[in-house]
């Protein structure tokens, strides 16, 4: 059995155990060279079979396995725009999805720099305008953005996160959910945000994308 496929199945079970993938929502993928292994349509992340993942090429062409998740355009778009991305996680996690229903903090990040771990593990997270799930145009819009990021919020939908490995993508998705929960908990209060001088060394040390100048 392919180790990365087993790793993806384990990641799905972990995310489901955290309550971040209700029902059959959410989808995961891992890149192996010029191929992408992705969860099938309607898959329950808590019970993925490594041998039953869909296989695509980087253009999104279905190569092998069952029908892929309809969100595959987001995954392949992330791999094309980020050559170092090794895995992509898309969830409908409660707090991040709630934040996706609110106005963005800035043009380049829906969420402000509340914590060092958000800056370190996730980085600036743009809000992509609403589109129906699986919309190819939304994926193309994400791919075409000219500033760096490794996570985005899909308006009224949820987060999509890339990482250099399955573990990195999962950790970033969990951190994004946590900072979204903090933001919602703050409500209308005005929080202290990390300053540009505090952000810069974190972004540099952890190679995290943060170019927002607000």
C-alpha positions in Angstrom: 0.0 0.0 0.0 1.2 3.4 -0.9 2.4 5.2 2.3 1.2 8.6 1.3 -2.3 7.3 0.6 -2.4 5.6 4.0 -1.2 8.9 5.5 -4.0 10.8 3.8 -6.6 8.3 5.2 -5.1 8.7 8.7 -5.3 12.5 8.4 -9.0 12.3 7.4 -9.7 10.2 10.5 -7.8 12.7 12.7 -9.7 15.7 11.3 -13.0 13.9 11.7 -12.2 13.0 15.3 -11.6 16.7 16.0 -15.1 17.5 14.7 -13.7 19.5 11.7 -15.3 17.3 9.0 -19.0 16.8 9.7 -20.8 14.1 7.7 -19.3 13.6 4.3 -18.1 17.2 4.1 -14.5 18.1 3.4 -11.9 16.6 1.0 -8.2 15.9 1.2 -5.4 15.3 -1.4 -1.8 14.5 -1.6 0.6 15.1 -4.5 2.9 12.4 -5.7 5.1 13.8 -8.5 2.7 14.7 -11.4 -0.2 12.9 -9.9 -2.7 13.9 -7.2 -4.5 11.3 -4.9 -7.8 12.9 -3.7 -10.8 11.7 -1.7 -13.7 10.5 -3.8 -17.0 12.4 -4.1 -19.2 11.9 -1.0 -16.4 10.3 1.0 -16.5 10.3 4.8 -13.2 11.5 6.0 -13.5 9.3 9.1 -13.5 6.1 7.1 -11.2 6.5 4.0 -9.8 3.5 2.2 -6.3 4.2 1.0 -6.8 1.9 -2.0 -10.0 3.7 -3.1 -8.7 7.3 -3.6 -9.2 9.0 -6.9 -6.1 9.8 -9.0 -5.8 13.0 -11.1 -3.1 14.7 -13.0 -2.2 18.3 -12.3 -4.6 19.6 -14.9 -7.5 17.8 -13.1 -7.8 14.9 -15.6 -9.2 11.8 -14.0 -6.5 9.1 -14.3 -7.7 6.3 -12.0 -10.0 5.3 -9.2 -13.5 6.5 -8.3 -15.0 9.8 -9.2 -13.1 12.6 -7.4 -14.6 15.2 -5.1 -16.2 18.0 -7.0 -13.8 20.3 -5.2 -10.8 18.9 -7.2 -10.3 22.2 -9.1 -9.3 23.9 -5.9 -6.7 21.2 -5.1 -5.1 21.1 -8.5 -5.1 24.9 -8.7 -3.2 25.0 -5.4 -0.6 22.5 -6.6 -0.1 24.4 -9.9 0.4 27.8 -8.1 2.5 26.4 -5.3 5.1 23.9 -6.6 6.2 23.1 -3.0 2.7 22.1 -1.9 2.5 18.4 -1.1 -1.0 18.2 0.3 -4.3 20.2 0.4 -7.0 20.1 3.0 -10.5 21.6 2.4 -12.9 21.6 5.3 -16.3 22.9 6.3 -15.1 23.4 9.9 -17.5 25.5 11.9 -15.5 28.5 13.0 -13.5 29.1 9.8 -16.7 28.7 7.8 -18.4 31.3 10.1 -15.5 33.8 9.5 -15.9 33.2 5.8 -19.4 34.7 6.1 -18.0 37.9 7.5 -16.2 40.8 5.7 -12.5 40.3 5.2 -10.1 42.0 7.5 -8.1 43.2 4.5 -7.6 42.4 0.8 -4.9 39.8 1.5 -6.2 38.3 4.7 -9.7 37.6 5.9 -8.2 37.1 9.4 -6.0 39.6 11.2 -2.7 38.7 12.8 -4.1 37.7 16.2 -1.5 35.1 17.3 2.1 34.2 16.4 1.0 30.7 15.6 -1.5 31.9 13.0 1.3 33.9 11.3 3.8 31.0 11.7 1.7 28.1 10.6 -0.9 29.6 8.3 0.0 33.2 7.2 -2.2 35.6 5.3 -5.5 34.0 4.3 -7.4 35.8 1.5 -11.2 35.6 1.2 -12.3 34.4 -2.2 -15.7 35.7 -3.4 -18.6 33.2 -3.2 -19.0 30.6 -5.9 -20.9 27.3 -6.0 -18.9 24.3 -4.7 -16.7 22.9 -7.4 -16.7 26.1 -9.5 -13.8 26.1 -11.9 -13.8 29.9 -12.1 -13.2 30.2 -8.4 -10.2 27.8 -8.6 -8.8 29.8 -11.5 -9.2 33.1 -9.5 -7.4 31.6 -6.6 -4.6 30.3 -8.8 -4.2 33.8 -10.5 -3.8 35.8 -7.3 -0.4 37.5 -7.4 0.6 37.5 -3.7 1.7 34.5 -1.7 -0.5 32.5 0.6 -1.0 28.9 1.6 -4.6 29.1 2.9 -7.7 30.8 1.7 -11.3 31.1 2.9 -14.1 30.4 0.4 -16.8 32.9 1.1 -19.8 31.3 2.8 -18.2 27.9 2.4 -15.0 27.2 4.4 -11.2 26.9 4.4 -8.8 25.4 1.9 -5.2 25.0 3.1 -2.0 23.7 1.4 1.2 22.4 3.1 4.5 20.9 2.1 3.3 17.6 3.6 0.0 16.0 4.8 1.0 16.8 8.4 1.8 20.4 7.6 -1.5 20.9 5.8 -3.5 19.4 8.6 -1.7 21.4 11.3 -2.3 24.6 9.4 -6.0 23.7 8.9 -6.3 23.1 12.6 -4.5 26.3 13.5 -6.8 28.2 11.1 -9.9 26.8 12.8 -8.5 27.9 16.2 -7.7 31.5 15.2 -11.1 31.7 13.6 -12.7 30.6 16.9 -10.6 33.3 18.7 -11.8 35.9 16.3 -15.4 35.0 16.8 -15.0 34.9 20.6 -13.7 38.5 20.6 -16.9 39.6 19.0 -17.1 43.4 18.7 -14.2 44.1 21.0 -11.1 45.6 19.4 -8.2 43.1 19.9 -4.5 43.9 20.0 -3.0 42.6 16.8 0.6 41.7 16.2 2.5 44.6 14.8 4.5 44.5 11.5 7.7 44.5 13.6 6.4 41.4 15.5 5.2 39.7 12.3 8.3 40.1 10.2 10.7 37.8 12.2 8.1 35.1 12.5 7.3 35.2 8.8 11.0 35.1 7.9 11.9 32.3 10.4 9.0 30.0 9.4 8.9 31.0 5.7 5.3 32.0 6.2 3.5 34.3 3.7 2.6 37.6 5.2 2.8 40.6 2.9 -0.2 42.5 4.1 0.7 46.1 4.6 -2.5 47.2 6.5 
